[in-house]
Amino acid sequence: MGSLTGQVALVTGAGRGIGREIAIGLAAEGMAVGLVGRTHDTLTATLKECVKHGSRGVAVTADVCRHGSVREAVRLVERDLGPIDLLVNNAGLVDREEVPLWETDPNQWWQVVETNLRGPYNLLRCVLPGMVTRRSGRVVNLSSGFALRPDGNYTAYATSKGALLQLSDNMADSLARHHVVVLDISPGAVPTDMTAGMPMFRDMKAWASIPYMVAVTVDAARGRFDALHGRFIHAGRDDLEELVQRAEEIRTADARTLRLRPYKGDDPMA
């Protein structure tokens, strides 16, 4: 795995939480960083930390749910920093309350889905054409264990993260032909403002490590996980070395993807 010096990353939700730490971590490795988020002051604070590492950077205020806003943000990042080598889709929301679907606020429910699914789509739609043309690039979608299991109290978050994982799977084959890698990586339950505010984590003591997730993202940028293209990685639980070593087996078994499980050997949906 080579140096990241001179490469360009775009990180959404970079003004706070795990997005901020990922951006600073990538800057420390020599990447120029495009910081995208909704709040100018927090983005500027992140940019100052990135610059301390000698990194070039630009902070762009944008709403990831608005395609025009994202298109302009990508244009500004590429104008100031150059072509994007790494896209980190980190911006996300979670259900405001732990309630069943029929008790949810319709507007807030849809806002979560839009942010967690439409947001990444907008970034992918604007960034991928350049990567495909250059036949080079990597995408890290920040995922969650909620993508893999039903949760009756976080229906918007679980649905949107599951859909994002399916989106990565749907893109994987076509992107592979252009040497562009997409990964869905879950950091586990990390102590951000968003996660710490979820009632289910009120008494959480053993949080997953944000610095470890930053290190995993850096490794992804370097290509350590390219053989797991299109797959789900749980940084908080996985033995990453084992996953890399067994990547061919994982691909052959069509593992680490969302699939309908057959109920018998001759299930017509198998």
N, C-alpha and C positions, 0 to 999 in steps of 0.2 A: 504494500500500500504506500502510495507516494505522498508527497507534500501537498497541502491544500493552499499554500501560498499563491496568491494571485487569482484564485477562483472566486466566484461570486455566489452568495447564498441570498435567498429571499425568505424571510421568516414572518409569518402572520401572527397576530396577537403578541407582538414583540415588546409591548410596553410593560408587561407585568408577568408574574408567575413563571411557568416553565419556558414560555416563549422568550422572555427576557434572558433567562439563564442560558438557553440554547444559543441565542444570538451572541452573547458575550463569549461563550465557549468556542464558537466557530471563529469569532474575531481573534481570539487568543491563538488559534491555529493558523492564522494568516489569511483567512478569507475576508474579502470585502462583503459587507452585509447590508442588504436592503431591509429596512424595518418597516413593517406595515401594521397599522392598528387604528383604532378610532380616536385615541386621545393623544394630542400633540405633546403635552407635557411629559407623559410617561415615556413616549417614544424618544423624546429628546434626552431624557435621563439615561435610557438604555444606550443611545448613541454615544453619549459622553463616556460611558464605561467601555464601549467597544473601541473608541478612539484611543483610550489609554493603552491599549495593546498594539498601537501602531496601525490599526486597521482603517481602511477607508470605509465610509458608510454613508447612508442617506436614510432619513426618516420621512415617511410619507403617510399622511393621514388618509385613510380610506375605509369604507364600509365593505367588507368582503361579500355581503349579500347583494351588492349593486354591481352589475357587470361593467358598466361604464366607469365607475369609480376604480374598480380593479384594473381595468385595461389601462387607465391613465397612470395608476401606481406602477404597474409593470413597465410602462414606457419610461417613466422617470427613473426607475431603478436601473434599467438597461442603458439609458442615456448617460447617467452619471457614473455607473460602475462597470458596465459591459454586460455581455450575455450571461444569463443565469445558469449556473452549473447545478445548483441544489435548490429545490423548493421544499420548504418545511411548512406544511399545512397544520398549524397549531391552534389558530383562533377557534374558540369553542364556547358553548353555553351548556348549562345543565338545567333540568326542570327546577323551578323555583320552590316547589313543595313536593313532599312525598305523599302523593295521593293517586288513586286509581284514575284511569283515563277519563271516566265520566265525571270526575270532579275537577279536572284540570281547567286552567284558563286557556281558551282556544287561541288567543293571540300569542300568549307566551309559549304555548306548546309549539306552534308553527315557527315562532322566532328561533327556538332551539334547533328545529329541523333545518331551517334555512341556513343558520350560521354554520352548522356542523356538516351539511351536505352541499347546499348550494354554494356556500363560501368556497370550499375546496374545488368544486366544479369550476367556478369562475376563475380561480387561480390556474387550474390545470388548462382551461380553455385558452388562457392568454399566454401561458409560459410554454406549454408543450410544443406549439408549432416551431419555436426556435430550437428547442432541444432535438426535435425530430429532424429538422433541416441540418443541424450540426452533427446528428447521429451520436449524441452524447448528452448525458444528464441523469440526475437522480431526483426522486421525489420521496419524501418521508411524510406520510400521513399520520398524525398523532391519533392513535386509536385507544381502545379501552376494552377491558374484559366484558363490559356491557354489550359489546358487539356480538358476543358469542352465546349469550344466554338471555332468556326473557327476564324482564324485571317489571312487575306490575306497578311499581311506584315511580319509576323513571322511564316512562314509555317513550317520551320524545327523545331523550338522550340515547337510550338503547336502540331505538329504531334508526336514528340517524347514523350512529356509529356502525350498526350492522349494514346499513345501506352503503356507507363509505367503503367498508371492507369489500362488499360486492362490486362496487364501482372499480376498485383496484383490480379485482379478479377479472372483470370484464375488459379492462384495458391491457392486461398483462401481455397477452399474446401479440397484439398489434404493436405495442411498444417495444417488445423484445426484438422485433425485426429491425428496429431503428436504434438499437443499443441504448435504450432509455430504461432505467430501473425504477420500479415503484415498490415501496414497502409500507405496510401498516404496522406501526410499532406502538405498543401500549407501555407507558411508563409504570403502570400500577398506580396505587393510591399514593400520590405525592402531596405534601403539605402546601398546596396553593390556597389562595383565598377562596377559589371556587370549590375545591374539594373539601377543604376544612369546614365550609359552610353547609355541607350536606349532612342532614340529621343522621344518616346511617354511619357516618364517620365521627360522630360527636365524641365518642370515647376511644378513638383510635390512638394507639401508642406506637405501634411498629409501622411507621410510614415507610414507603419506598423512597429511594434516594434520588433527589433531583440531580446532584452532580453525576451520579451513575448514568442517568438518562442522557445527560449532556455528552458524556463519554461515548455512549452507544450511538448517538446522533453523529458525532465526529467520526466514529468508525464507519457508519453508514455512508457518510460523505466520501470517505476514502475508498469505499468499495468492498469493505470486509464482508458485507451481506449480499452482494450482487447475486450470488447463486441462489438466494432465497427470493428472488424477484416474484412479486405478486402474492407473497405469503404474509401471514400474521406472525409477529414476534412479540412476545410478552417480556419486556426487559426486566420487569419486577420478579419474574418467576423462572424464566428459561435459563438453561445452561447454554449460553450463546456459542461457546466453542463446539459443543455437541451438535447444535443445529447446523453450524457451518460444515462440520465434518459429514453430517448425514444429509446434506442438501440434495444430492442426487436421489437418495432414497425417498426423501420428502416429496420431491417432484414426481417420481414414479408412482408413488402411492396417492398422488393428488391430495396430500395432507396440508394442513394449515390453511384451508379455504372453507368457505361456507358451502355445505352440500346437504342435500336431502338424504337422510339415512334410510336404506331399504328396511322394510319390516320382515322380509323373508328373502330367501335366495333368488326366487324368480319374481320378485316385486317388479312390475312393469315400469316403475319409475327408477329402478336401480341403474 
